[in-house]
Amino acid sequence: MYITAHAATGAVLGQYISSVPLAFLTGFVMHLILDMIPHGDKWIKDWKWFKNRMTRIAVASFIDLIGVITMSIYWINHSDPKNLAPMLAAIAGSVAPDALWGLYELTKSPILKWYRTLHTEIHELIFKKEISMKQGFLLQIIFVIIATWIIG
């Protein structure tokens, strides 16, 4: 899933979990669970606009980061102030798995190799077939809209 959709999960979790460490951990675990649902982002590697894989990932990540920042500002402004710390912790936890994956992709660190393997395998743990990029984008937009509606 795109980081914006994972962050939406964290934002919702932060409305219901008051413990900051638990919110972070729950966001992290929910990211891995949601990654089991086909979400159409594997097709980024086929973008023809950019010549190499890392450029495609960087551009997609930058666009996604703009979405996360924009939506986070909205969620912060529409949440109860007492939920701010757990919400930010849950958002951080929900994006951490992809941040670790990205760190591995940049460094090829042997310390993170096991995690990259686990994170990749989780995507196909239940469903082996991927949906199209358009279907995945639509699914995730609907997901973010529902999460935003829940937040208020």
N, C-alpha and C positions, 0 to 999 in steps of 0.2 A: 504494500500500500504506500501511497505517498505520505510523506511526513505530516502533511496537513490533516489527513484523515486520522493518523495515529494521535496527533496532538489533540484532535477533537475528542477522542476517547479519553485522553488524560484530563481534558477540561471538564468533561462530565464526571469522571471519577472524583475529581477534586471537590465537586459539589457535595459528595456523599461520604467521603473519608476525611476525618479531621486530623489524623496522624500523618505528619509529613513523611516520615520514613515508609509507612505503610502505603501511602499514596504513590510514592516513587516506585516501590516494589510492585504494586498492583498495576501501575502503568506499564512497567517493563514486561510483566507476565502477559497482560492483555495485548501488547504489541505482538508477542509471539503467537498467541492464540489467533488473533486477527490475520496474521500472515498465513495461516492455514487455509483461509478463504481465497479462492482465485480472484485476483484484482487487476490483471491486465497491464502491469508495469514492466513485464519482461520484454515487451516490444520496444522499449526505449533503445535497446541495443541495435534495433533496425532503422533508427532514424537516419535518413540519407543526408540531412543538412550538415552533419558534422562528420569529419573523416575518421576520428578515432573514438574508442569506447570511453576513455576518461573524459574527453570533451563533452560527449553526450551526457554522461553522469553528472558532470559539473554544471552544465546548463540546466538539466532537469532539477538538480538539487537547489540551484539558485532560484529558479522559478518557485519551487516548493517552499523555500525559505521565506520568500516574499508572502506566500499564502499563509504560512504559520505566523509570521509577525502580524500581518493584517488581522487574521482571525483571533490571535491571542489578545490583541488590543481590544477587539470587540468583546471577547469573552470576559476579560478583566473588567471592562466598563459595565457589563451586564450581570455581574456576579455579586453575591453578598461579600463584603470586604473580609469577613471572617474566613471565607473559603479561599482567599488569595494564595496563602502559603501552600496549602495542600494541592490546590489546582496547579500552581506552577511546578510543584514537585512531581505531580502525576504527569504533567505535560513533559517534563524532563525525562521521567522514567519511560514514557511512551515513545520518545524519540531516541533514547539511548541505544537500543538494539541496532538501529540503522547507523548511528554514529560510530559504534564499534565496528560494524561491517565496513563502513567507509574508511575508518582508520586502518583496518587490515588492507583494504584495496590500495591505499596510498603507501603503506609501509611494508607490506608483506611480512609483517612481524610473526615469527613462529609462535609467539605467546598467544596471538589471536587466531591462529589457523584453525584450532579446534572449534572456536566460536563461529567463525565464518562457515565452516562445514555444517555445524548444527543449524545455524540460521538459514542456510541455503536449503537444507533437507526439510526443514519445517514447512517451507512453501509448498512442498509436494507430499506432505505426510498423509493427507486425507484425499485430496483431489489431484490427479495426475495431469489433467487437461487445463490449460490456461484459457482465459477468456480474451477477447480482443481488447486492444487499447481503448477504443471508444466505449465499449461496454464497461471496462474497468473504471474509466474516467467518470462515466455517468453514475456508476455504483458508488464511487467515492464522494462525488458531489452530493448525492442524496444522503449519504452517511453524515457528511459534515453539516448539511442543512438540518437533519434530524437532531444531531448533537447540539447545534446552536439553538434550536427550538427548545430542547430540554433545559438548557442553561438559562434561557429566559430572554 
